Amino acid sequence: MMKKYFLLASLLLFGLSQAQIIRKYSNEFLNIGAGARGLAMGGAVLSSQDDVYSPMWNPAGLMSIERDWQGAAMHAEYFESIAKYDYLAYAKVLEEGVFGVSVVRLGVDNILNTTQMIDAEGNIDYDKITKFSQSDYAAILSYAFHPAGNTKLDVGVNAKIVYRNVGKFASGYGFGFDIGAIYKGENGWKFGGMLRDATTTVNFWSINQKELSTVVNGEEFNPAPKDKMELTMPKLNLGASKVFEINSSVYVLPEAGINVDFAKTAALVSTDFASITPYAGAELGYQKMIFVRLGINRFQSITDIEDLKRKVSFQPSAGLGIRYRGLTLDYAITNSGIGGSNFYSNFFSLKLDMGEFRND
């Protein structure tokens, strides 16, 4: 276990020391999503997420909250519980729209700092081992409304404040905006789109040179001013869904779409301008009380390290849900999808809909 923590800490610090002004994967913790429903469906909820979890998928979905308020909480653990991911949210119906506030944290705690364990003479002192945390936080303010009174079109906006911390070594602050929309078409079809980091999200880093120099070749680390700022480039998510009623008690809700990164990545379709990854998911519901979900996402073209052949990697997911009156409990399990990895992550989320409680 000590080796795992030390390796993780080293990678985090190395990545920080190599910071560039534009990062392909900056603030990636905000792209995970929230709510076990959406995660079980592989993120295929751009047009169908209609509750307090919407800000992490498409803030326009908040407009489906018709009365009173909703609250939500989610907890998940990654990589044998090394990393922990938490989400809290609240949404309130107002006269002209719906307001929401969300808080997100992804962190690795109790990382062993062994940089002072061996002194200049080679003596080992285990008492000099300390611990630190690497954490990413975000506070998101959301607002959804009908533009010009058009009830077929929902529009939502996120304003994000980001704080990232790597122990005593460095910390960074950032801000940015997302914009999303959902259009209700003919025959029950819904179309959703979200432009993440629409104006680019800017992070400004403050580096403790004295502390960081102990792990960067033992030399004073003094990055150029441009290396203390990073930009998260926009990403576009699109999706379409429709509810198919099997009978009065059972329905199926499939959704499919694409994620577009404006950069060259390992996606199946990748160019210098943009990379496109498909996704799909479905929900089977019984009397709007019991739910079964499946999804597939994150298709990538990777090289097998054993035979050096190219192959397609993807991330499958599944989950269950149960709702009673205004209380909903959801569960999801996902695979990292990296080269057939056996790492699975479990997500549990809870939602309270006060409007349904009071209606009863």
Secondary structure, DSSP 4 states (H G I P E B T S, - for coil): -HHHHHHHHHHHHHHHHT--SEETTTTGGGGS--SHHHHHTTT--TTT--STTGGGT-GGGGGG--SSEEEEEEEEEETTTTEEEEEEEEEEE-SSEEEEEEEEEEEEEEEEE-TTSB-TT--B-GGG-EEEEEEEEEEEEEEEE-GGG-TTEEEEEEEEEEEEEETTTEEEEEEEEEEEEEEE-GGG-EEEEEEETTT-EEEEEEE-HHHHTTTSTTS-----GGGGEEEE--EEEEEEE--EESSSSEEEEEEEEEEEESS--SBSEE-SS-EEEEEEEEEEEETTTEEEEEEEEEEEEEE-TTT--EEEEEEEEEEEEEEETTEEEEEEEEE--SSS---EEEEEEEEEEHHHHHH-
